[in-house]
Amino acid sequence: MPPMKNDIETGLTYWRSLDELARTPEFQEAVQREFPGDNWDRLPPATRRQFLKVMGASLAMAGLTACRWPKEEIVPFAHRPEGRTPGVPEHFATSMELGGVALGMLVTSFDGRPIKAEGNRLHPDSLGALTAIAQADILQLYDPDRSRRLLLRESGQQYVKTWSDFEAVAVEHFAGDGTGVAVLAGASSSPTQAMVRDQFLEAHPEAGWYEYEPISRDNEREGTRLVFGTPLRVHPKVDTVGVIACFDADPLFDHPSSLRLAREFAAARHPETGTGARLYVTESSYSLTGVRADHRMAVPSSRVPVVLARVAHLLVAEHHLDLPAAAAGYAGAAGQEISEQEIDFAKLLATDLAGHRGSGVILVGPRQEPAVHALAAVLNQVLESTLDYTADPDPDRPSHIEAIGELAAEMASGSVETLLVLGGNPVYDAPADLQFGELLARVPLSIHLSLYDDETSQRCTWHLPRAHGLEAWGDGTAWDGTLTMRQPLIAPLYGGRSVIEVLSLASGLNSISGYELVRENLRKSASSIDFEGFWRRALHDGTVESTAWDTVQTRLDPGRLAVAVDGLRALLVSDPPSADRPEVVLIADSRVWDGRFANNGWLQELPDSLTKVTWDNALLVSPVTARELGIADGEIAVVEAGGTNVEVPTFVLPGQARSSMTLALGYGRTAAGRIGNGVGADAYQLRTTKAPHVVSGATVRGSGRSYSLATTQDHFAIDTAGFKERNRRVGELVREASLDAYKANPEVFHEHEHHPPLISLWKDQEYEGEQWGMAIDLNTCIGCNACVVACQAENNIPVVGREQVLNQREMQWIRIDRYFKTEPGLGSDEIDNAEVVFQPMTCVHCENAPCEQVCPVAATQHTADGLNAMVYNRCVGTRYCSNNCPLKVRRFNFFNYHKELADTSKMQFNPEVTVRARGVMEKCTFCVQRIEAVRIGARNDNRPIADGEIVPACAQTCPTQAITFGNLNDSKSSVSRLREEKRSYATLAELNIRPRAHYLGRLSNRAAGAGPDGHGAPHGEADSHGKETA
């Protein structure tokens, strides 16, 4: 796409990309293709000789193979283990730890093979839901690129070793008092690991212990220390809140309790039973939370403290908020230049917070400095905000940046002779100014325990294969302290060992297994005399009751407040970024996180919620800034900072703050595996100990070279005539209204329904039994992609790779349509402030299904309970059904994507779902295998199917419960009641397709007086011009 013009004349209100908005020739050509996935122009040219060769071979083989299916062999389960019925799934409670916080899971196992992870409803931070990352972690278990052996590297040679060889080395080097020994571990909440760590340090008192996580909440931790005198954990409660103010915070994605917060936010936004929960967001780049904001302002990350300081000033000056004497300096800390847009936003927010004292909350994101968190803590304390605090479990530890810096200094001085690295990948993700890889070469003996032979392992003397979380015993604590169990579902596939087992080996306890260590530690917590019963209950539930930490009563520390105020003043005097000296914000990626999931195909191919980019990261730039710099969408930009250059493709994103660019961490790996190697640009090269989150004063220029990002944002756009029709009616596809308008007129979502009487050529079918249907609530959907991964895991959906995504051949059955929204006919400056709306789209199982009417072999047809079903062995691949589907939700297997998979990867397949072959069409089935499993169980028990008993994978994992499934013939079922709500509407009802999946309209709750219809100025871009000192 060329650089943005000054004005784009458009009649569109909703649009999916800037190419669609600008009507570029490339986009126009794409929507005119009858079969977009063909993309013949991308195929290499064939000579006459090649053509005849291929055709001759095809004709010769056709007579031999005809239409036979691949040959399969079965192995009988001749000797059934006691207590197990073959082919019946079992469910086990376990957990996953990320960033030192445990998340409860319920894992389904088939004949000893774990195949799918779901949420544990008994866990306080899961509540039955699970994130996309946590679900996809099961693919790591079966990754054929995982390390399979111990390796010794010395003198430029590599040797395969055994655990017995390493044990001999451990006995020699982990003897004595630990002088010259250092351990670098990832953050862990495991009480058992803490016990073994203490045993290790007791045996080696001179050894050093360091913890490092590239993504952490240390700034929040230090901010609470500034004002309360001790570090605390913050626990927001948003289910009863009236106002939520987020400053560079994304609690619906990156908070350790994001699933719980999403559930509570959805409850608060319910139009009948919720509080309304007006949401204000100030951020530099669109986040999941920002998409749901009623009032959003895009500002550079470095200006977030300015806005918060202005809010504090207004609360004191205009709303007479009484701050403690030591904190009075906050009221006068807002003297920096500030724009009218920022002032208007701050005034609106301050008024709302003052009016909701005792029912509001202020949240600050982990990238902001501790002084900003300190100010939020003071305001929350005085405003009596809806949050709790608990004591930090390790209050004396240094921050992760400090810890890795201290270790690097020890390594540079030559003090470290033996380094044990337990997990992590510091050669890749440590701050670039530490040059950790070079320092590692100075350590005589370095040992790395890791799932992969990664960048750090390849620089170490020893590499040890680590057991996956589903192969090892362990425990952890939730964000609120609840003890969470982890039990293995399968024996280690490659002989790996867990962190606690290797650490106990280094402590001299080489005969103790992980099972024994966990039991030993849990025995200390058992209050019951019957420990075996206590142990079984803990494993069954996955959590231990009444183990959450007690909340603490907080008091502001007057002696520290002055330091906090001075810290904030220092932030406010920094020069604001500009187009020629922009800031670059480094964020955790929504898919690969900090890079540890880079070799996960499900996550690499998962479209980013906002950009829809797959298989890459990109430099996010606002349309105005891109125009000022002369950088085109898709052009490779050169980012220079601190003497380091990083080349990364540009993605022009409406809603991005001007003069602020965003780049996701976790890409550019060189030793991730076959999937993750060479994918994206390495943003860690820009990260330093002094600027781990925001790189100020960078230089960004275009290279003149373009790069094709594999983005799905324009995929499955329909043909030219239909495309124009969709643009006319897209406001009916995605229906929105304000909460006030809905309460005043509940029919507001149906006011624009104008179509002639719907007459069918066929008589309606009568259903006597169940009639399955679905309701999707756009008011609670946050676009988190959890349903997409759940569907992929449940239904054996293949990963096709970057090249096939570029060819529009991705296979996910669910797509999250992301629409930008602007007023018609606006210029690029206003486009810069576009709003975002999400709409999950999958097969809606039409009663009058257009696909059924055109299939020549009846491969798609209606079942007795109303499902639009696929008969795979009838399908001959004409793709007529896909072409006739108005929602473009069908997927075609252009290749046999599963054929080249390793045998271990195939172990993840769900045996209850057919693995589709080349040339077969597929789509959402409403998880028919789950329907049948419940139906068989109910028939065997001679009982009816209960409402809510059948839960498709997407509905089961949704953190906000936006998806409801059930029997439409049961008037008392939840799905029937939702379809009767005034917000319920049918997609493309004017086509008389009669979809079984209905949507519920989206509501906003903007403050009165915020502009036309409660919109306008408070939801947009803080202009860098026209600033004043207020």
Secondary structure, DSSP 8 states (H G I E B T S, - for coil): -----SB-----SEES-HHHHHT-HHHHHHHT-SSTTT-GGGS----HHHHHHHHHHHHHHHHHHTT-----------S--TT--TT--EEEEEEEEETTEEEEEEEEEETTEEEEEEE-TTSTTTTT---HHHHHHHHHHT-TTS--SEEEEETTEEEEE-HHHHHHHHHHHT-TT-TTEEEEE-----HHHHHHHHHHHHHSTT-EEEE--SS--HHHHHHHHHHHSS-EEEEE--TT-SEEEEES--TTTTSTTHHHHHHHHHHHT-TTTS---EEEEEESS--HHHHT-SEEEE--GGGHHHHHHHHHHHHHHTT-----GGGGGGGG---SEE-HHHHHHHHHHHHHHHHTTTSEEEEE-TTS-HHHHHHHHHHHHHTT-SEEEEE-SSTTS--HHHHHHHHHHHHHHT--SEEEEES--HHHHS-GGG-HHHHHTT-SEEEEEESS--TTGGGSSEEEEB--GGGS-EEEE-TT--EEEE--SS--TT--B-HHHHHHHHTT-TT--HHHHHHHHHHHH--SS-HHHHHHHHHHHSB-TT-S--B------HHHHHHHHHHHHHHHTS----SSS-EEEEE-BTTTBTTTTTT-HHHHTS--TTT-EES---EEE-HHHHHHHT--TTEEEEEEETTEEEEEEEEE-TT--TTEEEEESS---SSS-TTTTT-S--GGGG--SS-SSEE-S-EEEEEEEE---EE-TTTT---HHHHHHHHHHHHHHS-EEEHHHHHH-GGGGGTT--------SS------S--EEEEEETTT----SHHHHHHHHHTT-----HHHHHTT----S-EEEEEEE--TT-BHHHHTT-EEEEEEE-----TT-HHHHH-TT--EEE-TTS-EEE-GGG-----HHHHH-TT---EE-SS-TTTT--HHHHTTS-TTS----TT-EE---S-HHHHHHHHHHHHHHT----TTS---HHHHH-TT--EEEEETT-TTSHHHHHHTSTTEEETTGGGT---SEEEE-EEE---TTSSGGG-STTSEE--SSS-EE-
